[in-house]
Amino acid sequence: MAIRVFNLNNVPDDELEEVRDLFNQHHIDFYETPAGRWGISSPALWIKDKRQHPQVKKLLAEYAVERATRKRAEYDQLKKEGRHKTALDLIREKPFFVAMYVAILALIVYFSTLPFVHFFK
């Protein structure tokens, strides 16, 4: 029976490629299921042999720690050089996108508080 070992929802392409390489290096027999046409299926990596499950769990745990450490170091380096992305950068890059979200948020707050304003009049 196949066992799902790695959920692919919101996984960046580089991370997926690294996990595939990790499995291939350790001769893990796996297959991948896509999200499907409408995105309702479960995108994941599955192993075929359940006897490999403890080994895969250990490999993924070690990989997660290593990746987090590496990505944190990359971010710290970018921050030190002043090249990391900030909220101000997002506003500069996509002003219409940010304005739309602020407008939607303002509408939600307005309609959420409107009954209370009328109640206390």
C-alpha positions as CSV (number, residue, x, y, z in Angstrom):
1,M,0.0,0.0,0.0
2,A,1.4,3.4,-1.0
3,I,2.0,6.0,1.7
4,R,1.9,9.8,1.2
5,V,5.1,11.2,2.6
6,F,5.3,14.7,1.2
7,N,2.4,17.1,0.5
8,L,3.0,19.4,-2.5
9,N,0.6,22.1,-1.7
10,N,2.4,25.5,-1.8
11,V,5.8,23.8,-2.2
12,P,8.2,25.9,-4.3
13,D,9.6,24.2,-7.5
14,D,13.2,24.3,-6.1
15,E,12.2,22.5,-3.0
16,L,10.3,19.8,-4.9
17,E,13.3,19.3,-7.2
18,E,15.6,18.9,-4.1
19,V,13.2,16.3,-2.5
20,R,13.0,14.3,-5.8
21,D,16.8,14.3,-6.0
22,L,17.1,13.3,-2.3
23,F,14.7,10.3,-2.9
24,N,16.7,9.3,-6.1
25,Q,20.0,9.5,-4.3
26,H,18.7,7.2,-1.6
27,H,17.0,4.8,-4.0
28,I,13.5,5.5,-2.7
29,D,10.9,4.1,-5.0
30,F,8.3,7.0,-5.2
31,Y,5.8,8.5,-7.5
32,E,4.1,11.9,-7.7
33,T,0.4,12.8,-8.0
34,P,-0.5,16.2,-9.4
35,A,-3.2,18.6,-8.2
36,G,-5.3,17.8,-11.2
37,R,-7.2,20.0,-13.6
38,W,-9.3,21.7,-11.0
39,G,-6.8,21.5,-8.2
40,I,-9.0,19.3,-6.0
41,S,-6.8,16.2,-6.0
42,S,-4.0,15.8,-3.4
43,P,-0.6,16.8,-5.0
44,A,1.9,14.7,-3.1
45,L,4.9,12.4,-3.3
46,W,4.1,8.8,-2.3
47,I,6.3,5.8,-1.6
48,K,5.4,2.4,-2.8
49,D,7.2,0.3,-0.1
50,K,5.9,1.0,3.4
51,R,9.1,-0.6,4.8
52,Q,11.0,2.5,3.6
53,H,8.7,4.9,5.5
54,P,10.9,5.3,8.6
55,Q,13.9,6.0,6.4
56,V,11.9,8.5,4.4
57,K,10.6,10.3,7.5
58,K,14.2,10.6,8.8
59,L,15.5,11.9,5.5
60,L,12.7,14.5,5.2
61,A,13.3,15.6,8.8
62,E,17.0,16.1,8.2
63,Y,16.3,17.8,4.8
64,A,13.8,20.2,6.4
65,V,16.3,21.3,9.1
66,E,19.0,21.7,6.5
67,R,16.8,23.7,4.1
68,A,15.5,26.0,6.8
69,T,19.0,26.7,7.9
70,R,20.2,27.4,4.4
71,K,17.2,29.6,3.5
72,R,17.6,31.5,6.7
73,A,21.2,32.1,5.9
74,E,20.3,33.3,2.4
75,Y,17.7,35.7,3.8
76,D,20.1,37.0,6.4
77,Q,22.7,37.6,3.7
78,L,20.2,39.5,1.5
79,K,19.0,41.5,4.6
80,K,22.6,42.4,5.4
81,E,23.2,43.6,1.8
82,G,19.9,45.5,1.9
83,R,18.4,43.4,-1.0
84,H,15.6,41.6,0.9
85,K,12.0,42.3,0.0
86,T,10.0,44.5,2.3
87,A,6.3,45.6,2.3
88,L,7.4,48.9,0.7
89,D,8.9,47.0,-2.2
90,L,5.6,45.2,-2.7
91,I,3.8,48.5,-2.8
92,R,6.2,49.8,-5.3
93,E,6.1,46.7,-7.5
94,K,2.3,46.2,-7.4
95,P,0.5,49.4,-6.3
96,F,-2.8,48.4,-7.9
97,F,-2.7,45.0,-6.3
98,V,-2.1,46.5,-2.9
99,A,-4.7,49.2,-3.4
100,M,-7.3,46.6,-4.3
101,Y,-6.6,44.5,-1.1
102,V,-6.7,47.6,1.1
103,A,-10.1,48.6,-0.5
104,I,-11.5,45.1,0.0
105,L,-10.3,45.1,3.6
106,A,-11.9,48.6,4.2
107,L,-15.2,47.3,2.7
108,I,-15.1,44.3,5.0
109,V,-14.4,46.4,8.1
110,Y,-17.2,48.9,7.0
111,F,-19.8,46.2,6.5
112,S,-18.8,44.4,9.7
113,T,-19.1,47.4,11.9
114,L,-22.1,49.0,10.2
115,P,-24.7,47.1,12.3
116,F,-23.1,48.1,15.5
117,V,-23.0,51.8,14.5
118,H,-26.8,51.7,13.7
119,F,-27.5,49.7,16.8
120,F,-26.1,52.4,19.2
121,K,-27.8,55.4,17.5
